[in-house]
């Protein structure tokens, strides 16, 4: 058993109560699974149930509660933060365009936020995403696309971008 899968199994056991684990076991492979979380940093789709990662067994989507997106009003009229929204880089997730538009509207309606930077489809290249991340000006980064998981070399796992390029977790950490 590789260390990455062991960690994912541990997270599965620690983060999900027995009732949720039982409910997941009852689901058929390929079932749509929507996870509402107030902590986007947790890799919910990478949790491992002992057989496979959730992302390989189900169609997994994560979303934040609206309360998480709300910010207190800022006293200045100048924008104090921005968002980077990356959507459908592989071109096979048609509903992600609406998802990105809804989030952009929420961001732009939030006091203190500037207009969201949006990279959709072929514009979401590895070079473009890395350039935006390197600027470090984003309080919110949202990705609506596929993850690439390399079981043989987990360090090569990451986000699947335009032209089938992979932005690894290490590269993301180096940029932000």
N, C-alpha and C positions, 0 to 999 in steps of 0.2 A: 504494500500500500504506500503510495507516494505521500509526502508530507502535505502537499496542497489539498488532496482529497481528505486526508485525516483532519485537517483544519476545518474544511467545509462540513465534514460529518459532526465535528464538535460543535460548530456554530448551529447546525440543524438541531442537535440535541439540546443546546442551551437556550436558543432563541424561541423555539416553537414548543408550546405546551403540548402535552400528550393528546389532548382533544384535537388539536390542529393536525398533528402528525397522523392520527388515525383518519381524519377526514381526507388528508392528502393521499394516503394509501388506498382509499376507496375510489379515487378519481382514475378515470381511464387515461392512458398516455395520450398526449396531444390536447388534453382539455385546456381551455383558456383559464388562466389563473391570474387574477388581478390583485396586487398587493398594495394596500393603502398604508403608507408608512410616514411617520414624521421624521425619520432618520434616513435620508437618501445615501448616507455613507455606508450603510450596511449592504453587503453583496447578497441580497435575498435570492437572486436567481442562481447563485453559485452554491447555495446550500446543498449538501449531499445527503440523501436519505439512506445510504448504505448500498444502493444499487446504481444511482446516477445523480448528477446535478439536476436541480429542479428545471433549469433552462433546457435540458435535453429531454426531460420527461413531459413537460407541459409548455404551453405557449404563455410565457410569463410577461406581465406588464407591471410596472411600478408607478405609483402616483402619490403625490403629496396632498394632504388635506388642505383645503383653502386657507384655514387658519394659519398654516405654516408659511404660506406665501405672503400673508399680510404683514406689513411693517408699520411701526408707529410713525406718525407724521414727522417730517424733519422741519426744523425751523427755517432753513434756507430755501430759496427759490431755485438755487443751482442743483442740478442732479449730483447725487453723492455716490451712486452706485449704478452698475450696469449688469446685464445678463448676456450670456452667450448661449444661443439656442442652435443645436445641431440636429438636423432632421433628415431621415431617409437617405443616407449617403449611398446605399446600394440600389436605390430606386425600386424596391419591391415592397415597401410599406406605405400604401397610398393614404391611409388614415393619419399618418404622422404629420402631414402638412397641416391638417386641421388642429392637431394637438399643439404643434409649434405656434400656430396663429393664436390659439386660445391663451397659451402661456404668454406670448408677446403682449396681448391685450391686457392681461393681468399685471404684467411687469410695468407696462406703460401707464397703467392706472394707479400704480402704487406711488405715493409721495416720495420724492427723493430719487426716483429711478429715471435713468435716461432711456432713450429708445434702445430696444434690445438689438444686439448684433445677431443676425440669422445666417447660418450656413446650411443651405438645403442641397440635397442630391449631389450633383457633380461638383458644386462649390465646396463641399465638405471634404476636401483633400487633407492628407496628413500634414502637408506643409502649411495649409491655411489654418487648420485647427491648432497646430503647434505655435504658429505666429500669434494667434489670438490668446492662447493660454499664457504665452511668455510675457505678454503685457501685464498680466496679473491684476487687471482692473475689474474683474468680474466677481460679484458676490454670489451670483447664481449661474451655474452651468447645467444645462439640461441636454441630454442626449436621447434621441428617439431613433434607435437603430438596433443592429444586431451586435452581440458580443462574439468574439472568437475565443474559443477555449482550446488550448493545446495541452492534451493530457500528458504527452511525452515531455514537454518542456513548458510548464506552467508560466514561467517568466515571459514566454512569448504570447501569452493570452492578452486580450485587450479588446478595444472597440474596433469594429469593422467600419472603415471609412470608404469614401469614393475610390474607385479603381481597385477595390478589394485590398486596400492598404490597411495594415493593423497598427493602431496606436496602442502600445503596451502600457500597462499600469506604471511601470518604471518611467516611461517617457512622460506620462501625465504628471507623475510626482516631480520629475525634474523641471517641468514647465510651470507648475503653480507654486 
